[in-house]
């Protein structure tokens, strides 16, 4: 995850649902670390699809400055869920489906304009 091209720090994340498939995989993972918050673009976290229902808040990110662009990178398009992205409790992005079943490109980054 990047906010305006910058990786957020670990303390900017609040995890509401812990990853149940892999807390930290690949990259520079250490025991007890959450992959997508560790400031390593090669680390990842994963949730089983059955572990959450649509509308479940998985995590929140706070920023002291207004964010215009959010980038989220996944291993594959098939692993990218549909997102509800809110800024100050105002809906900016609503995706009602995931990003399909393609396994390439690997990795893939989706960019969201939230300005």
PyMOL commands that set and color helices and strands:
alter all, ss='L'
color gray80, all
select helices_A, chain A and resi 10-12+35-37+49-51+77-79
alter helices_A, ss='H'
color red, helices_A
select strands_A, chain A and resi 2-3+6-7+13-15+22-25+44-46+59-61+69-74+84-87+90-94+108-113
alter strands_A, ss='S'
color yellow, strands_A
deselect
rebuild
show_as cartoon
